[in-house]
Amino acid sequence: MKDLGKTKLCLGLQIKHLADGIFIHQFAYTKRNLKRFYMDKAHLLSTPMVVRSPEMNKDLFRPPEEDEELLGPEIPYLSAIGALMYLANATRPDITFSVNLLARYSYFPTRNIGTGLSIYCDI
């Protein structure tokens, strides 16, 4: 047996040892998934979700209309939702509501579902 020092990586979680405790993050996982879904050049926002519009015809999360185009297999919507769910469960509880809202559209994803989805569609 060999002492390798303080743990730096465990089950995909990166661990930083600070003077007053530890800091657990998933920077490498997040960066890898941003690149995977072509979001590595996206602009940062201070909130994880767009604000909903009070007008029904402008609401990004309105029920889909019959003539709306479904997303094809070239846009891995379910994979993106799964990656975000893992991130939300492990180290980012602040994005849980947004991921849950986007997951509601996983059966019938269209290009008009919110900015949260358009970050994956506008590639």
JOKADA-V335496 format. One record per backbone hydrogen bond with DSSP energy under -1.0 kcal/mol. NH is the residue of the N-H (numbers start at 1). CO is the residue of the C=O. Records with the same first field share a line. If there is no record, write none. Layout:
BEGIN
NH: CO, CO
END
This chain:
BEGIN
10: 13
13: 10
14: 25
15: 8
16: 23
18: 21
23: 16
25: 14
30: 26
31: 27
32: 28
33: 29
34: 30
35: 31
36: 32
37: 33
38: 35
39: 34
42: 39
62: 59
68: 65
71: 109
75: 72
77: 75
80: 76
81: 77
82: 78
83: 79
84: 80
85: 81
86: 82
87: 83
88: 84
89: 85
90: 86
91: 87
92: 87
95: 92
96: 93
99: 95
100: 96
101: 97
102: 98
103: 99
104: 100
105: 102
106: 103
113: 110
114: 60
118: 114
119: 115
120: 117
121: 117
122: 118
123: 121
END
